[in-house]
């Protein structure tokens, strides 16, 4: 297990961003399907990318959280994913009622693409900060960051 954790720890942010983009793209593809028969395979892909995102994000949280805080961190993650449904559900429901089910999928797909773009940008900024710290530069953003 010790050999796997460092490798996964390095790759997890990339996998989360990739699965977020894939989830968004597959939702947009599903929204464009003209018939129910064509929508079934696209729906399978949406389910696959959804599970890939959830599994990757949960695994990363479990590996990065302190063992004494792991339960609390996962409880917060569950609150974010499950607790946002009472807010987003009625909004997407109103959109679907007004414009149709494909419109709700388009909103979800665009939201995933926006979240993936934010994750990509945030990951690049963190990488730049860690490179700056490795080179001994003083980074003034963030709390308690000291040069190496």
GIFEN-V197100 format. One record per backbone hydrogen bond with DSSP energy under -1.0 kcal/mol. CO is the residue of the C=O (numbers start at 1). NH is the residue of the N-H. E is the energy in kcal/mol with one decimal. If there is no record, write none. Layout:
# GIFEN-V197100
co,nh,e
CO,NH,E
CO,NH,E
This chain:
# GIFEN-V197100
co,nh,e
1,5,-2.0
4,8,-2.8
5,9,-2.9
6,10,-1.7
7,11,-1.8
8,12,-2.5
11,15,-2.3
12,16,-2.7
13,17,-2.3
14,18,-2.7
15,19,-2.7
16,20,-2.1
17,21,-2.5
18,22,-2.6
19,23,-2.3
20,24,-2.2
21,25,-2.7
22,26,-2.6
23,27,-1.9
24,28,-2.1
25,29,-2.5
26,30,-2.5
27,31,-2.2
30,33,-1.3
35,39,-1.4
36,40,-1.4
39,43,-2.7
40,44,-1.9
41,45,-1.8
42,46,-2.1
43,47,-2.3
44,48,-2.4
45,49,-2.6
46,50,-2.2
47,51,-2.4
48,52,-2.2
49,53,-2.2
50,54,-2.5
51,55,-2.8
52,56,-2.2
53,57,-2.6
54,58,-2.3
55,59,-2.4
56,60,-2.3
57,61,-2.1
58,62,-2.3
59,63,-2.3
60,64,-2.2
61,65,-1.9
66,69,-1.5
66,70,-1.0
69,73,-2.5
70,74,-2.5
71,75,-1.9
72,76,-2.2
73,77,-2.1
74,78,-2.3
75,79,-2.1
76,80,-2.2
77,81,-2.6
78,82,-3.0
79,83,-1.5
84,88,-2.9
85,89,-2.9
88,92,-2.9
89,93,-2.7
90,94,-2.3
91,95,-2.1
92,96,-2.9
93,97,-2.4
94,98,-2.1
95,99,-3.2
96,100,-1.9
100,104,-1.0
101,105,-1.7
102,106,-2.2
103,107,-2.3
104,108,-2.2
105,109,-2.8
106,110,-2.8
107,111,-2.2
108,112,-2.2
109,113,-2.3
110,114,-2.5
111,115,-2.5
112,116,-2.6
113,117,-2.3
114,118,-2.3
115,119,-2.6
116,120,-2.4
117,121,-2.3
118,122,-3.0
119,123,-2.4
120,124,-2.0
121,125,-2.1
122,126,-2.3
123,127,-2.1
124,128,-2.3
125,129,-2.2
126,130,-2.4
127,131,-2.3
128,132,-2.4
129,133,-2.3
130,134,-2.1
131,135,-1.8
132,137,-2.3
133,136,-1.1
133,148,-1.2
